[in-house]
Amino acid sequence: MENKPTESELEILQILWQRKEATVREVHEVLQERKNVGYTTTLKLMQIMLEKGLVKRNDESRSHIYIPVLNQEKAQKDLLSRFVEGVFGGSRMDLLMKVLGDQTSSPQEIEQIREFLNKIEKTKS
C-alpha cells in the first residue's frame, strides 16, 4: 500500500466498503454517531483520500459520490502484515497466542477457529 490510510481514513473506508458508495454527508452522519467530528473535517479527509487514490469521486450529480478504490481485503492483509511485523516481530504464532490467550473468545468462536484450522490442514495435505 503506497498511500497507507490513516486511522481516520480507515474509519471512512469502513463506511464506504460497507455501503459501496456514499456522499460526504452520508459518511459524516455515520461518523457523527461514533464521535464528534465536523462536516468540514470529513469533507477535507475525503478530499485528501481522493488525492491519495484511496477513493474516487463521481461528479455527475450535485452531491459528489465517493467510491472506495482501495480493496478491503488487500488493505486488511497489508495492514495486518505490517502490524504483525512491527509488533510481533513477524510471528503469526505470537499474534494468535496473544489473541486467543485473552480469554474473551466464546465457545462458538473457538469452534469456528478449530474448523478453520482443520480446513487449512486439509488443503495443505
Backbone as JSON Lines, residues from 0, in Angstrom:
{"i":0,"aa":"M","n":[0.85,-1.18,0.0],"ca":[0.0,0.0,0.0],"c":[0.89,1.23,0.0]}
{"i":1,"aa":"E","n":[1.01,1.87,-1.16],"ca":[1.86,3.05,-1.24],"c":[1.31,4.18,-0.37]}
{"i":2,"aa":"N","n":[0.03,4.45,-0.51],"ca":[-0.6,5.5,0.27],"c":[-1.41,4.87,1.39]}
{"i":3,"aa":"K","n":[-0.72,4.5,2.44],"ca":[-1.44,3.81,3.51],"c":[-2.39,4.78,4.22]}
{"i":4,"aa":"P","n":[-3.61,4.31,4.47],"ca":[-4.61,5.17,5.11],"c":[-4.31,5.41,6.58]}
{"i":5,"aa":"T","n":[-4.63,6.61,7.02],"ca":[-4.53,6.95,8.44],"c":[-5.7,6.28,9.17]}
{"i":6,"aa":"E","n":[-5.69,6.38,10.48],"ca":[-6.78,5.81,11.28],"c":[-8.13,6.43,10.91]}
{"i":7,"aa":"S","n":[-8.16,7.74,10.75],"ca":[-9.4,8.43,10.37],"c":[-9.85,8.04,8.98]}
{"i":8,"aa":"E","n":[-8.9,7.89,8.06],"ca":[-9.24,7.47,6.7],"c":[-9.77,6.04,6.7]}
{"i":9,"aa":"L","n":[-9.23,5.19,7.56],"ca":[-9.74,3.82,7.67],"c":[-11.19,3.8,8.15]}
{"i":10,"aa":"E","n":[-11.53,4.71,9.07],"ca":[-12.91,4.79,9.53],"c":[-13.84,5.11,8.36]}
{"i":11,"aa":"I","n":[-13.41,6.04,7.52],"ca":[-14.21,6.42,6.35],"c":[-14.27,5.26,5.36]}
{"i":12,"aa":"L","n":[-13.14,4.6,5.15],"ca":[-13.12,3.45,4.24],"c":[-14.06,2.35,4.71]}
{"i":13,"aa":"Q","n":[-14.11,2.11,6.02],"ca":[-15.03,1.09,6.56],"c":[-16.47,1.4,6.15]}
{"i":14,"aa":"I","n":[-16.84,2.66,6.23],"ca":[-18.2,3.08,5.86],"c":[-18.41,2.87,4.35]}
{"i":15,"aa":"L","n":[-17.43,3.28,3.57],"ca":[-17.55,3.14,2.11],"c":[-17.55,1.67,1.68]}
{"i":16,"aa":"W","n":[-16.73,0.85,2.33],"ca":[-16.73,-0.58,2.0],"c":[-18.09,-1.19,2.29]}
{"i":17,"aa":"Q","n":[-18.69,-0.77,3.38],"ca":[-20.0,-1.31,3.76],"c":[-21.09,-0.85,2.8]}
{"i":18,"aa":"R","n":[-21.05,0.42,2.43],"ca":[-22.12,0.99,1.59],"c":[-21.84,0.91,0.1]}
{"i":19,"aa":"K","n":[-20.61,0.63,-0.28],"ca":[-20.15,0.59,-1.69],"c":[-19.91,1.98,-2.26]}
{"i":20,"aa":"E","n":[-20.7,2.97,-1.86],"ca":[-20.53,4.36,-2.27],"c":[-21.34,5.24,-1.33]}
{"i":21,"aa":"A","n":[-20.92,6.52,-1.2],"ca":[-21.64,7.42,-0.31],"c":[-21.22,8.86,-0.58]}
{"i":22,"aa":"T","n":[-22.09,9.78,-0.21],"ca":[-21.74,11.2,-0.28],"c":[-21.0,11.58,1.01]}
{"i":23,"aa":"V","n":[-20.4,12.75,1.01],"ca":[-19.72,13.23,2.22],"c":[-20.74,13.31,3.37]}
{"i":24,"aa":"R","n":[-21.92,13.8,3.07],"ca":[-22.96,13.95,4.1],"c":[-23.3,12.59,4.72]}
{"i":25,"aa":"E","n":[-23.46,11.56,3.9],"ca":[-23.79,10.23,4.41],"c":[-22.67,9.68,5.28]}
{"i":26,"aa":"V","n":[-21.44,9.84,4.85],"ca":[-20.29,9.38,5.64],"c":[-20.24,10.16,6.94]}
{"i":27,"aa":"H","n":[-20.44,11.47,6.85],"ca":[-20.39,12.32,8.05],"c":[-21.45,11.91,9.08]}
{"i":28,"aa":"E","n":[-22.65,11.58,8.62],"ca":[-23.72,11.18,9.54],"c":[-23.35,9.92,10.31]}
{"i":29,"aa":"V","n":[-22.71,8.96,9.65],"ca":[-22.28,7.73,10.32],"c":[-21.16,8.05,11.32]}
{"i":30,"aa":"L","n":[-20.21,8.88,10.91],"ca":[-19.11,9.25,11.81],"c":[-19.64,9.98,13.04]}
{"i":31,"aa":"Q","n":[-20.63,10.85,12.85],"ca":[-21.22,11.62,13.95],"c":[-21.81,10.72,15.03]}
{"i":32,"aa":"E","n":[-22.29,9.54,14.63],"ca":[-22.86,8.6,15.61],"c":[-21.77,8.06,16.53]}
{"i":33,"aa":"R","n":[-20.53,8.02,16.05],"ca":[-19.42,7.44,16.8],"c":[-18.62,8.46,17.58]}
{"i":34,"aa":"K","n":[-18.46,9.67,17.0],"ca":[-17.64,10.69,17.65],"c":[-18.03,12.06,17.13]}
{"i":35,"aa":"N","n":[-17.61,13.06,17.85],"ca":[-17.92,14.43,17.47],"c":[-16.9,14.89,16.42]}
{"i":36,"aa":"V","n":[-17.36,15.0,15.19],"ca":[-16.49,15.42,14.09],"c":[-17.24,16.43,13.23]}
{"i":37,"aa":"G","n":[-16.55,17.46,12.8],"ca":[-17.18,18.48,11.98],"c":[-17.33,18.04,10.53]}
{"i":38,"aa":"Y","n":[-18.35,18.56,9.86],"ca":[-18.6,18.22,8.47],"c":[-17.39,18.6,7.6]}
{"i":39,"aa":"T","n":[-16.82,19.78,7.85],"ca":[-15.68,20.22,7.03],"c":[-14.47,19.31,7.23]}
{"i":40,"aa":"T","n":[-14.33,18.73,8.41],"ca":[-13.24,17.77,8.66],"c":[-13.45,16.52,7.82]}
{"i":41,"aa":"T","n":[-14.68,16.01,7.8],"ca":[-15.0,14.84,6.98],"c":[-14.75,15.14,5.51]}
{"i":42,"aa":"L","n":[-15.2,16.3,5.05],"ca":[-15.02,16.7,3.66],"c":[-13.53,16.77,3.31]}
{"i":43,"aa":"K","n":[-12.73,17.41,4.17],"ca":[-11.29,17.56,3.91],"c":[-10.61,16.19,3.87]}
{"i":44,"aa":"L","n":[-10.95,15.32,4.82],"ca":[-10.37,13.97,4.83],"c":[-10.68,13.23,3.53]}
{"i":45,"aa":"M","n":[-11.91,13.34,3.07],"ca":[-12.3,12.62,1.86],"c":[-11.62,13.23,0.62]}
{"i":46,"aa":"Q","n":[-11.38,14.54,0.63],"ca":[-10.64,15.17,-0.47],"c":[-9.18,14.68,-0.47]}
{"i":47,"aa":"I","n":[-8.59,14.56,0.7],"ca":[-7.23,14.04,0.82],"c":[-7.18,12.6,0.33]}
{"i":48,"aa":"M","n":[-8.19,11.81,0.72],"ca":[-8.25,10.41,0.29],"c":[-8.36,10.31,-1.23]}
{"i":49,"aa":"L","n":[-9.06,11.26,-1.85],"ca":[-9.17,11.3,-3.31],"c":[-7.79,11.57,-3.92]}
{"i":50,"aa":"E","n":[-7.07,12.53,-3.35],"ca":[-5.72,12.87,-3.83],"c":[-4.77,11.68,-3.67]}
{"i":51,"aa":"K","n":[-4.93,10.92,-2.59],"ca":[-4.07,9.76,-2.32],"c":[-4.44,8.55,-3.16]}
{"i":52,"aa":"G","n":[-5.59,8.62,-3.83],"ca":[-6.02,7.49,-4.64],"c":[-6.72,6.4,-3.85]}
{"i":53,"aa":"L","n":[-7.16,6.7,-2.63],"ca":[-7.86,5.72,-1.81],"c":[-9.33,5.6,-2.2]}
{"i":54,"aa":"V","n":[-9.87,6.7,-2.76],"ca":[-11.26,6.73,-3.22],"c":[-11.29,7.42,-4.58]}
{"i":55,"aa":"K","n":[-12.4,7.22,-5.28],"ca":[-12.65,8.01,-6.48],"c":[-13.97,8.73,-6.29]}
{"i":56,"aa":"R","n":[-14.2,9.75,-7.11],"ca":[-15.39,10.57,-6.91],"c":[-16.17,10.68,-8.22]}
{"i":57,"aa":"N","n":[-17.47,10.46,-8.11],"ca":[-18.37,10.64,-9.24],"c":[-18.95,12.05,-9.11]}
{"i":58,"aa":"D","n":[-18.6,12.92,-10.07],"ca":[-19.01,14.32,-10.01],"c":[-20.28,14.62,-10.81]}
{"i":59,"aa":"E","n":[-20.94,13.58,-11.3],"ca":[-22.07,13.8,-12.2],"c":[-23.29,14.41,-11.52]}
{"i":60,"aa":"S","n":[-23.54,14.06,-10.26],"ca":[-24.7,14.64,-9.57],"c":[-24.24,15.84,-8.74]}
{"i":61,"aa":"R","n":[-25.19,16.56,-8.21],"ca":[-24.88,17.75,-7.4],"c":[-24.05,17.36,-6.18]}
{"i":62,"aa":"S","n":[-24.45,16.27,-5.52],"ca":[-23.69,15.75,-4.39],"c":[-22.68,14.75,-4.92]}
{"i":63,"aa":"H","n":[-21.42,15.02,-4.69],"ca":[-20.38,14.1,-5.16],"c":[-20.49,12.78,-4.43]}
{"i":64,"aa":"I","n":[-20.35,11.71,-5.19],"ca":[-20.44,10.37,-4.62],"c":[-19.03,9.77,-4.61]}
{"i":65,"aa":"Y","n":[-18.62,9.29,-3.44],"ca":[-17.29,8.71,-3.27],"c":[-17.39,7.19,-3.27]}
{"i":66,"aa":"I","n":[-16.43,6.57,-3.95],"ca":[-16.39,5.12,-4.08],"c":[-14.99,4.66,-3.65]}
{"i":67,"aa":"P","n":[-14.9,3.62,-2.82],"ca":[-13.57,3.17,-2.4],"c":[-12.8,2.55,-3.56]}
{"i":68,"aa":"V","n":[-11.53,2.91,-3.67],"ca":[-10.65,2.31,-4.68],"c":[-9.84,1.21,-4.01]}
{"i":69,"aa":"L","n":[-9.44,1.47,-2.79],"ca":[-8.64,0.52,-2.02],"c":[-9.5,-0.69,-1.67]}
{"i":70,"aa":"N","n":[-9.07,-1.86,-2.09],"ca":[-9.78,-3.11,-1.83],"c":[-9.7,-3.45,-0.35]}
{"i":71,"aa":"Q","n":[-10.84,-3.77,0.26],"ca":[-10.9,-4.04,1.69],"c":[-10.01,-5.21,2.1]}
{"i":72,"aa":"E","n":[-10.1,-6.31,1.38],"ca":[-9.32,-7.49,1.75],"c":[-7.81,-7.23,1.64]}
{"i":73,"aa":"K","n":[-7.41,-6.55,0.56],"ca":[-6.0,-6.24,0.37],"c":[-5.52,-5.29,1.47]}
{"i":74,"aa":"A","n":[-6.32,-4.29,1.79],"ca":[-5.95,-3.34,2.84],"c":[-5.78,-4.06,4.17]}
{"i":75,"aa":"Q","n":[-6.73,-4.96,4.49],"ca":[-6.65,-5.7,5.75],"c":[-5.39,-6.56,5.79]}
{"i":76,"aa":"K","n":[-5.09,-7.24,4.68],"ca":[-3.89,-8.08,4.63],"c":[-2.62,-7.26,4.81]}
{"i":77,"aa":"D","n":[-2.53,-6.14,4.09],"ca":[-1.35,-5.29,4.16],"c":[-1.16,-4.71,5.57]}
{"i":78,"aa":"L","n":[-2.24,-4.2,6.13],"ca":[-2.15,-3.61,7.47],"c":[-1.83,-4.66,8.53]}
{"i":79,"aa":"L","n":[-2.43,-5.84,8.39],"ca":[-2.16,-6.91,9.35],"c":[-0.7,-7.36,9.25]}
{"i":80,"aa":"S","n":[-0.21,-7.51,8.02],"ca":[1.2,-7.91,7.84],"c":[2.13,-6.9,8.49]}
{"i":81,"aa":"R","n":[1.84,-5.62,8.25],"ca":[2.67,-4.57,8.84],"c":[2.6,-4.61,10.37]}
{"i":82,"aa":"F","n":[1.39,-4.84,10.9],"ca":[1.19,-4.92,12.34],"c":[1.95,-6.1,12.94]}
{"i":83,"aa":"V","n":[1.81,-7.28,12.32],"ca":[2.49,-8.49,12.81],"c":[4.0,-8.29,12.78]}
{"i":84,"aa":"E","n":[4.48,-7.7,11.71],"ca":[5.92,-7.46,11.58],"c":[6.41,-6.48,12.66]}
{"i":85,"aa":"G","n":[5.69,-5.38,12.83],"ca":[6.11,-4.33,13.76],"c":[5.93,-4.67,15.22]}
{"i":86,"aa":"V","n":[4.85,-5.35,15.56],"ca":[4.52,-5.59,16.97],"c":[4.96,-6.98,17.44]}
{"i":87,"aa":"F","n":[4.9,-7.97,16.55],"ca":[5.21,-9.35,16.94],"c":[6.43,-9.91,16.23]}
{"i":88,"aa":"G","n":[7.26,-9.03,15.67],"ca":[8.48,-9.47,15.01],"c":[8.24,-10.45,13.88]}
{"i":89,"aa":"G","n":[7.06,-10.37,13.26],"ca":[6.73,-11.24,12.14],"c":[6.12,-12.58,12.53]}
{"i":90,"aa":"S","n":[5.97,-12.83,13.84],"ca":[5.47,-14.12,14.29],"c":[3.94,-14.14,14.36]}
{"i":91,"aa":"R","n":[3.34,-14.85,13.42],"ca":[1.89,-15.02,13.43],"c":[1.46,-15.84,14.65]}
{"i":92,"aa":"M","n":[2.32,-16.79,15.03],"ca":[2.03,-17.63,16.21],"c":[1.91,-16.76,17.46]}
{"i":93,"aa":"D","n":[2.83,-15.82,17.66],"ca":[2.76,-14.94,18.83],"c":[1.48,-14.12,18.81]}
{"i":94,"aa":"L","n":[1.11,-13.63,17.63],"ca":[-0.13,-12.87,17.5],"c":[-1.33,-13.73,17.9]}
{"i":95,"aa":"L","n":[-1.42,-14.92,17.35],"ca":[-2.56,-15.8,17.65],"c":[-2.6,-16.19,19.12]}
{"i":96,"aa":"M","n":[-1.44,-16.48,19.68],"ca":[-1.41,-16.85,21.1],"c":[-1.88,-15.69,21.97]}
{"i":97,"aa":"K","n":[-1.52,-14.48,21.61],"ca":[-1.96,-13.3,22.36],"c":[-3.47,-13.11,22.22]}
{"i":98,"aa":"V","n":[-3.96,-13.23,20.99],"ca":[-5.39,-13.04,20.73],"c":[-6.21,-14.12,21.44]}
{"i":99,"aa":"L","n":[-5.8,-15.37,21.3],"ca":[-6.57,-16.46,21.88],"c":[-6.38,-16.59,23.39]}
{"i":100,"aa":"G","n":[-5.27,-16.09,23.88],"ca":[-4.98,-16.2,25.31],"c":[-5.68,-15.18,26.17]}
{"i":101,"aa":"D","n":[-6.39,-14.24,25.58],"ca":[-7.02,-13.2,26.4],"c":[-8.34,-13.63,27.03]}
{"i":102,"aa":"Q","n":[-8.74,-14.88,26.79],"ca":[-9.91,-15.49,27.43],"c":[-11.24,-14.82,27.1]}
{"i":103,"aa":"T","n":[-11.3,-14.04,26.02],"ca":[-12.58,-13.41,25.67],"c":[-13.29,-14.12,24.53]}
{"i":104,"aa":"S","n":[-12.65,-15.14,23.95],"ca":[-13.28,-15.89,22.86],"c":[-14.4,-16.76,23.4]}
{"i":105,"aa":"S","n":[-15.54,-16.71,22.72],"ca":[-16.68,-17.53,23.12],"c":[-16.45,-18.97,22.65]}
{"i":106,"aa":"P","n":[-17.17,-19.92,23.24],"ca":[-17.07,-21.31,22.77],"c":[-17.38,-21.44,21.27]}
{"i":107,"aa":"Q","n":[-18.32,-20.63,20.78],"ca":[-18.65,-20.67,19.35],"c":[-17.48,-20.19,18.51]}
{"i":108,"aa":"E","n":[-16.81,-19.13,18.95],"ca":[-15.65,-18.61,18.22],"c":[-14.52,-19.64,18.21]}
{"i":109,"aa":"I","n":[-14.3,-20.28,19.33],"ca":[-13.24,-21.29,19.42],"c":[-13.54,-22.45,18.47]}
{"i":110,"aa":"E","n":[-14.81,-22.84,18.41],"ca":[-15.2,-23.91,17.49],"c":[-14.99,-23.48,16.04]}
{"i":111,"aa":"Q","n":[-15.32,-22.24,15.71],"ca":[-15.1,-21.74,14.35],"c":[-13.61,-21.71,14.02]}
{"i":112,"aa":"I","n":[-12.78,-21.36,14.98],"ca":[-11.33,-21.35,14.79],"c":[-10.84,-22.76,14.53]}
{"i":113,"aa":"R","n":[-11.35,-23.73,15.33],"ca":[-10.99,-25.14,15.13],"c":[-11.33,-25.61,13.72]}
{"i":114,"aa":"E","n":[-12.55,-25.29,13.28],"ca":[-13.0,-25.67,11.95],"c":[-12.12,-25.03,10.87]}
{"i":115,"aa":"F","n":[-11.75,-23.78,11.09],"ca":[-10.9,-23.07,10.14],"c":[-9.52,-23.73,10.06]}
{"i":116,"aa":"L","n":[-8.95,-24.07,11.21],"ca":[-7.64,-24.72,11.24],"c":[-7.7,-26.09,10.57]}
{"i":117,"aa":"N","n":[-8.78,-26.84,10.81],"ca":[-8.95,-28.14,10.15],"c":[-9.04,-27.97,8.63]}
{"i":118,"aa":"K","n":[-9.73,-26.97,8.2],"ca":[-9.86,-26.68,6.76],"c":[-8.5,-26.35,6.16]}
{"i":119,"aa":"I","n":[-7.71,-25.56,6.85],"ca":[-6.36,-25.21,6.37],"c":[-5.5,-26.45,6.28]}
{"i":120,"aa":"E","n":[-5.59,-27.29,7.32],"ca":[-4.81,-28.53,7.35],"c":[-5.14,-29.43,6.16]}
{"i":121,"aa":"K","n":[-6.43,-29.54,5.86],"ca":[-6.87,-30.4,4.75],"c":[-6.36,-29.88,3.4]}
{"i":122,"aa":"T","n":[-6.36,-28.56,3.22],"ca":[-5.92,-28.01,1.95],"c":[-4.4,-28.13,1.76]}
{"i":123,"aa":"K","n":[-3.65,-28.24,2.86],"ca":[-2.21,-28.35,2.78],"c":[-1.74,-29.79,2.59]}
{"i":124,"aa":"S","n":[-2.64,-30.77,2.85],"ca":[-2.22,-32.17,2.71],"c":[-2.52,-32.74,1.35]}
